Amino acid sequence: MAILDATPHARGIWLRNHARDRHALCDMLITYRMSLLLCGWIDAASARRLLTSGVSVAVGPCDRPLFDILPHVPRRPATDRFATFQVLRV
């Protein structure tokens, strides 16, 4: 799941990784100008690539619905250009 807009009225969209490749998935997230990726796991190289491209990454539990976890993700101001990495304990 990728979050297109990490505002209080967030929209979530599913991105299918047809290539089943972490590079292709990162390319899609960057191309779609995602502000936040909320996932259950991410490898270090992909996290670094997304963070340097301005995509914040939040790692949360896989057994909870996305929109139950989203309120626990700290919001970054729209003027903040720095992406963040969070491990959520919800």
N, C-alpha and C positions, 0 to 999 in steps of 0.2 A: 504494500500500500504506500502510496506517496501522497503527501498533502500538498495541494497546489497553493493554498492560501492559509497561513497559520494565524488567522484572526479569530475573534470569538465566534464568528459565523463561518468557520472553516469548511472548505469543500475538500472532500477526499476523492481521489480517482485511483482506479486500478490501472497499473501499467503492466502489460504482459511482456515478459522477457522471452521473445521467440527464439533468440539466439542462445538463451540459457548461459549467458556470459556476463560476468560482472562488469566488464568494460562497456558492453552494449547498454546495460542497465544504467550505469553512471552517465553515459552519453544521453540517454533519454531524459534522465532527471535534470541534467544541465540544460538540454535543449528546451524542455518545457518550463524552464526558469522556476523550478520548485524552490520554495522558501524553506521547506522542512521535509525531511524524510523521517518517518516514524516506523521503526522496524524492530524485529525480535533479535536480529543478529546482523552484524556487518563486519567484513574483514578490514584490517587496518589500512591497507592500501586504498580501498574504495572510500573509506571514511576520510582519509587525508585528501583525496582528489575532490570529493564533494565539498569539504570544508574550504579548501583553497578556491573553489568555484563559487563560494557564497551560499551553499546549501547547508543549513543546520541539520544535525543528525541527533535523533533521540532514540535510544534503545529502551524498549519497554517489554513487559511480559507478553508472551505469545497467547496466553489463555484468556485475555481480556479483549472486549470489543474496542476497536479503534477510538470511537467517540466517547468511551468511558475513560480512556487514558489521556486523550487530548487536553482536557482541562488542567492536567498536572504538568503539562509542558510549559516551562517559562516562556513568555512572549518576548521577542526582541523588538525594540522600536523600529519602525519603518525606516528611520534615518540611520540605523546601525548597519554598517556594511560587513561587520565581522560575524561569521557563522559560529555556532557553538556546538559542542558535543555534550550530551546529557545522558546519564544512565538513570532511568526512572525507577523509583521504588514505590509502586502503587499497589 
